[in-house]
Amino acid sequence: MATSVALTGATGFIGRRLIAGLVRDGVQVRALTRSAPATQRDSQVEWIRGSLDDATALDQLVDGVEAVIHCAGAVRGANEATFRRINVDGSRRLFEATQRQGCARLLLMSSLAARHPELSWYATSKYEAEQRLASSAQPVVTVFRPTAVYGPGDRELRPLFETLMRGWLLMTGPSETRLSFLHVDDLVAAAKTWLHHSPSGARVDGSFELHDGYPGGYTWTRIAEIGAGVRGAPVRRLPIPAGMLRALAQANLMLARGLNRSPMLTPEKLRELRHHDWTCDNSALTRAIGWTPQITLEQALGDRRQWAVD
Ligand SMILES: NC(=O)c1ccc[n+]([C@@H]2O[C@H](COP(=O)([O-])OP(=O)(O)OC[C@H]3O[C@@H](n4cnc5c(N)ncnc54)[C@H](OP(=O)(O)O)[C@@H]3O)[C@@H](O)[C@H]2O)c1
């Protein structure tokens, strides 16, 4: 296993869980942060102050490490330029620093959304970052395309699951939609398994989808059934009309622009949410590194520590 890793996005939902997992495994982590860390509490973590805009900080971040995990990214934004600046241009700067410093291995945390770049600004930017990486001279490059990730610290899917555990399923898409999910701890396990593949061992090049392994994707009906099973009480499905969602998304975007905020729900994001097929396939990654997911949605919903309802 690589013993020194440079990590971006360590202050985010996935990155926080990832850095904790790496530290537990005894990995020395150098992590990028845009805000000053409260204290340098852990001797295994060296914080580098800077952003993806800052080539000097990125050189410092990746200098001498065995592997780089690029987990920073914009997941919400009020315009295309924001996604492009962070996800495309910022990623390119990191790839360039990685090459300048001669770091052999890089893992890009892309997204299943990159499979459909036409759907949203976010999806386009994740796809374009992958393309930049593919055309760079990076020696060993792996791209993870996780589907929607949930778990402790998540702000996006939590309301859906909390409402479900109260007996209501707010459906944001047609009932035949096929969704997929991945618990953050399974994603962390996949990244750590990737690290086990040393440069002299099997190369893990290419792009890999990740989900919790539920075959054929979850329909809204199935999610309601799982919720009812875990609650031991019925779940009522509440389809939100497409027109109402579109109006809400448009209003949210206008408000966010007015307040200079980064919105999650926008008309762009809605196209992603309502896409009919987010089924996923782990088989390529399982073949490449032997990782398989361990946590089903049913198990996670049953764990009250994660989805406690007052
Ligand atoms: N969550 C999901 O369901 C999901 C699914 C598939 C793929 N992904 C990908 O996984 C990655 C992490 O997602 P997340 O859910 O953990 O998002 P998040 O909670 O919003 O965290 C984003 C991270 O990126 C950092 N960041 C953003 N802009 C940056 C910049 N210009 N320079 C340096 N750092 C910057 C943030 O730093 P600050 O703390 O300073 O803001 C934060 O650490 C993203 O690349 C995302 O596309 C997420």
The ligand as a Gaussian input file, in Angstrom:
#p B3LYP/6-31G(d) Opt

LIG

0 1
 N      -21.466000      13.244000      -3.017000
 C      -21.774000      12.473000      -4.056000
 O      -22.871000      11.907000      -4.128000
 C      -20.765000      12.261000      -5.175000
 C      -21.052000      11.316000      -6.148000
 C      -20.127000      11.103000      -7.169000
 C      -18.969000      11.829000      -7.220000
 N      -18.716000      12.780000      -6.276000
 C      -17.472000      13.549000      -6.374000
 O      -16.745000      13.392000      -5.162000
 C      -16.033000      14.588000      -4.871000
 C      -16.343000      15.048000      -3.441000
 O      -17.741000      15.280000      -3.340000
 P      -18.418000      15.666000      -1.942000
 O      -19.804000      15.175000      -1.997000
 O      -17.531000      15.267000      -0.827000
 O      -18.465000      17.253000      -2.079000
 P      -18.319000      18.377000      -0.950000
 O      -18.768000      17.886000       0.363000
 O      -18.946000      19.596000      -1.523000
 O      -16.742000      18.596000      -0.872000
 C      -16.039000      19.202000      -1.927000
 C      -14.592000      19.338000      -1.532000
 O      -13.886000      19.990000      -2.594000
 C      -13.217000      21.131000      -2.074000
 N      -13.120000      22.172000      -3.095000
 C      -14.118000      22.715000      -3.817000
 N      -13.620000      23.677000      -4.622000
 C      -12.283000      23.710000      -4.417000
 C      -11.222000      24.506000      -4.939000
 N      -11.437000      25.451000      -5.857000
 N       -9.973000      24.292000      -4.476000
 C       -9.736000      23.343000      -3.532000
 N      -10.695000      22.563000      -2.985000
 C      -11.962000      22.766000      -3.425000
 C      -14.060000      21.571000      -0.906000
 O      -13.295000      22.420000      -0.071000
 P      -14.007000      23.451000       0.958000
 O      -14.297000      22.639000       2.189000
 O      -12.979000      24.491000       1.171000
 O      -15.254000      23.967000       0.287000
 C      -14.383000      20.216000      -0.288000
 O      -13.279000      19.726000       0.439000
 C      -16.409000      15.610000      -5.939000
 O      -15.396000      15.629000      -6.921000
 C      -17.692000      15.057000      -6.528000
 O      -17.841000      15.415000      -7.886000
 C      -19.601000      13.031000      -5.239000

